[in-house]
Amino acid sequence: MNWSQLLSSLRLPAKNDQPDQWRSAFEQDYDRIIFSHPFRRLQDKTQVHPLPVEDFVHTRLTHSLEVSSVGRSLGKGVGEKIIQRHASLSHFSLFDFGAIVAAASLAHDLGNPPFGHAGEEAISDFFIHHEEGKSLKPFVTDSEWADLTHFEGNAQGFRLLNQKPFGLNLTVATLGAFTKYPCPAYFPERDKSKRSQKKFGFFNSEKEIFSSVASELGLIQSGEAWCRHPLSYLVEAADDICYGIIDLEDGCRLGLVSEAETIELMASILRDQFNQEKLNRHIGLTGKLGVLRAMTINRLVDECVAVFLEEEQSILNGQFDKALTDVISSQKELKTISQISVEKIYRARSVVEIEASGHVVLPGLLQEFTSVGHALLQHRLTSKQKNLKYLLPEEICWAIEQAPENTYAMLRAVIDFVSGLTDRHALTLYRKINGV
């Protein structure tokens, strides 16, 4: 792969749009995402903890903003050296690298459903375990069924960014950097030892779109999969750094991890940069955690930039296929933080409660609205289904009516609606239609 092609500012389908003089095409991508409706909805989607009374912790929105900030730093750190190495990139700047990674990072959680990662499992479970969902299998192909039984927030995000006629029409460089898993759900040859094939990045409905994006970027293809866009490694690293360190900070604020243990864990990454005497000058938990978090994230950013630059050629050749945070010098310390987060934070009662509710609410909503979608295809609605239809947004009804006799397209539209709900909206809607 070559950087000039990988940094393409083309939008598909190709147009003769002229970029603003004061904004690059990649900065326009960032602005389109931050003003989009799916991004705004992240404010009321759980990151780890449902909104507590005692203190403010991260939602998907604040998490995405922070990942984008870290992503920009990673992109600029890498971009400065890459441009120095390649004379052909003289018309690019480190700010272009930073803007691409920042935009892709900002969008990285757009496709996540309500109720955290449990929401993904709950949507999949509807088609795997519920009779109403299982009965739909004969109406779709094997590859389409793989999509339905393996809901994936990354693929849903790619779908949202490219939906017609409501997509954001981002540059191919940003779309490439966004796609951490450039392969489909139905992929018998999947090699899970490769980081890029651990999950999947697009549904059957967007396969042709991703193929066009990959072709324009010059991504290396192997069977049903492609190698990653190099900058997607930085998007992934920004996410890994933020949820590793900031989930720990939230856990400390909520009393799930002690202050002493939290300081010790961050100090293990900082090593000789850690100074207990200086830390003691800060009064209160907020001040101490803020300083430690900033220093720790900065250290991890420097380590990830160093590894990326060292592995640049193997990344461009498609030979490197690992998470950067799995090979940096602080990999063991990050894994320790992850293990403690699983034991003390992700299994906390408040977290388990919100996940449990998701396994009831989302299949319940899918059951009701897939029946409406099926009835719309057949033009035979009961009075209850007519009422439920009015609860669907106009664009969802439009998408169903544009695909007559296409069960998969109908189900994708219904899943778009349910997965796009905020936590509060999903719970309220479920209560209302069930008379609770």
C-alpha positions, 0 to 999 in steps of 0.5 A: 500500500502507499500513503498517497492513495491511503490518504485519498480525500475522495467521497463516494460516489465521486463528486466535484466538490471543492473543499473549503479554503479554511477546512480540509476534507478530513476536517469536514468529515469530523464536523459532519460526524459531530453534528450528526444525529447518531453522534448526539444520541451517544449522550444517553448510551451507556459506556460501562456504568448507567448514570449514577447520582453521586458523580458523573462518569463517562457515556458513549459521547464523552468517551468518543470525544476523548478517544478522538482527542487521543486519536488526533495526537496519535495521528499527528505524532505518526504523520510528522515522521511519515511525511519526513520519510516520504518525499511524495507526501510533501503536499500533506501535513501532520494535521491531515493525519491527525484529522483523519484519525480524529474523525474516525475515532469520533465515529468509532462507537456510532453503531453501538446499541443501548445497554452497552456491549450487552445490547449487541448480544441481546440483538443477536440472541433474538435471532438465535434463541427467540422463536419469533427471531428463529422463524425468520431464517428461511427468508434470508441467505446464509450470509444474511443470517450470519449478520443477524445472529452476530450483531456488531456495533462496528459494522452498524457504525459503517452502515450508519455512515454510508446509509442512503440517502441519510449517510454522511458521505465521508472521505474514503480515507476516514472510512478506511481508518474507521474500519478496524475489521475489514471482513464480513460476518459470513467468513468461514476462513476467518483467522482469529489470530489476526486482530483485523479478523477478530470481529467484522466491519460491515454487513452484507448490505454494505459489502459492495460499498466497503469493496469500493472504498478498499479499492480506492484506498488500495487495501490488500485483499485476500479472499473475503477479507482485506488488510487494515488501513494503517491509520485504523491501528491508531484509532484502535489504540486511542480506544484501547488507551481511553477505555483502559485508563478512563474506565479505571478512573471511573471505577475509582470515583465510584468506589469500585477500585481503591484510590491506592490501587488506582494510583499504583496501577497508573504508576506502573505505566509511568515508571520513573516519571511517577513522583509521589511527592509531586502527586501529594501536592494535589488536594483531593481525588479529582486533582490526583486522578486528573494529573495521573490520567494525563501523564499515563495517556501521554506515555501510552501515546508516545509508546504507540507512536514509536511502535507504529513508526518502527513497524511502518513497512510491515503495516504497509505490506499487510504483514503486521496484524496486531493491536499496538497496545499488545506490543508496546512496552506497557502491554503487561501493565495494561493487561493487569488494568484490564483484568482488574477492570473485569473483576471489579468494574465490569461485574459491578452490580449496577453494570450487571443490572443494566445488561440484564435489562437489555436482554429483556428490552431489546428482544422485546422491541425487536419482536414487536417491530419485526412483526410490523415490518413483516406485515408492511411487506405483506400490506396486511397490518392488524390494528395493533401493528398500525399503531406500532407503525406510527412509533417508527420514524418516517425514514425507517418506514420508507426503508422498509417500503423501498424493499418489497418482499426483501425480508433481510432489508426489512430486518436491517431497517428495524435493527437500525431503529432499535439499535439507534435508540438511547438507553432511556428511550428503549426502556420507556418505549418497551414499557409503553407498548407492553402497558407497564 
